[in-house]
Amino acid sequence: FTTVRGFHAADSHHGSLPSVLPTPNPEGNPHRYRPGTVALREIRRYQKSTELLIRKLPFQRLVREIAQDFKTDLRFQSSPPCLSLPLSPLLSSGLPRRTLPTRLL
């Protein structure tokens, strides 16, 4: 006696592996995760890591370029652009500027 999935009914009572395993993907299409599954996995991975996602020098150039839009004769010490690097995800995610410390903007 065989069930709909191709397993023998007697095997399901004993908890053993079925004698006839169904093919995982008969069409041969690659496995696809549901929408958002890979994104959530990447979010967890990046939240666990401590590495910087943007390199220091390109980030410093970007900060200087944005600062030039506000005031043309600004001068920087070597440390402030690097200090704001951990805040860069907050800046790029659209967090309102009034919630961030004004010294870093």
Sequence and secondary structure as in RCSB ss.txt:
>XXXX:A:sequence
FTTVRGFHAADSHHGSLPSVLPTPNPEGNPHRYRPGTVALREIRRYQKSTELLIRKLPFQRLVREIAQDFKTDLR
FQSSPPCLSLPLSPLLSSGLPRRTLPTRLL
>XXXX:A:secstr
 B TTS BHHHHHHT   SS   S TT       TTHHHHHHHHHHHH  S SS HHHHHHHHHHHHHHH TT  
  SSHHHHTGGGHHHHHTT  GGGS TTT 
